[in-house]
Amino acid sequence: MEETREILDFWAEKGLYSMIEVVKMDYANNAFERMERNDVRYRFVLDVAGSNME
């Protein structure tokens, strides 16, 4: 846990951040297919709360 905190502090000190692409749950299969094709520029984040789960 301490090492993780050191890394996060380092990133904050340098102004670094992760670039993400937020996708809804109905796009999850496409996201996996894109990862398999190495067609991903940013990290995927699934937006479960904002997805229509009906």
Residue pairs with C-beta under 8 A, 6 or more apart in sequence:
10 16
11 17
18 42
18 43
19 41
19 42
19 43
20 42
20 43
20 44
20 45
21 40
21 41
21 42
21 43
21 44
21 45
22 45
22 47
23 30
23 31
23 44
23 45
23 46
23 47
24 46
24 47
24 50
24 51
24 52
25 46
25 47
25 48
25 51
25 53
26 51
26 52
28 46
31 40
31 44
31 46
34 40
35 44
